[in-house]
Amino acid sequence: MTLKQAHKTVFALTVLLSLTFMGVQASAQQQKSREAMKEAFRACSEELGIERPEAGQRPQAPDEETRAKMDACLKEKGFEPPVKFGHGPGGHDEQGRPTEGVR
């Protein structure tokens, strides 16, 4: 192996290691922000007196007034509130029926 080839190999390994480190760092930051958002959501729920559903029961979608209060609380804590609640494209209404395009 020539000196030029060795330099190219070292450079390629350095770039690869740097990219790997940056990916690990980004993943850790994303996990941290996800945990921080969950904690802010829990804190806002407690502050607003929103009761958690019992184990095994599905949570009910909040009414507009409660949702607005939750959104404001999350914004105060530095988080963008979620666009919708529930699963799927539009979430679910109070009876558990899918809704389309409803926040």
Rosetta blueprint (number, residue, H / E / L):
1 M L
2 T L
3 L H
4 K H
5 Q H
6 A H
7 H H
8 K H
9 T H
10 V H
11 F H
12 A H
13 L H
14 T H
15 V H
16 L H
17 L H
18 S H
19 L H
20 T H
21 F H
22 M H
23 G H
24 V H
25 Q H
26 A H
27 S H
28 A H
29 Q H
30 Q H
31 Q H
32 K H
33 S H
34 R H
35 E H
36 A H
37 M H
38 K H
39 E H
40 A H
41 F H
42 R H
43 A H
44 C H
45 S H
46 E H
47 E H
48 L H
49 G L
50 I L
51 E L
52 R L
53 P L
54 E L
55 A L
56 G L
57 Q L
58 R L
59 P L
60 Q L
61 A L
62 P L
63 D L
64 E H
65 E H
66 T H
67 R H
68 A H
69 K H
70 M H
71 D H
72 A H
73 C H
74 L H
75 K H
76 E H
77 K L
78 G L
79 F L
80 E L
81 P L
82 P L
83 V L
84 K L
85 F L
86 G L
87 H L
88 G L
89 P L
90 G L
91 G L
92 H E
93 D L
94 E L
95 Q L
96 G L
97 R L
98 P E
99 T L
100 E L
101 G L
102 V L
103 R L
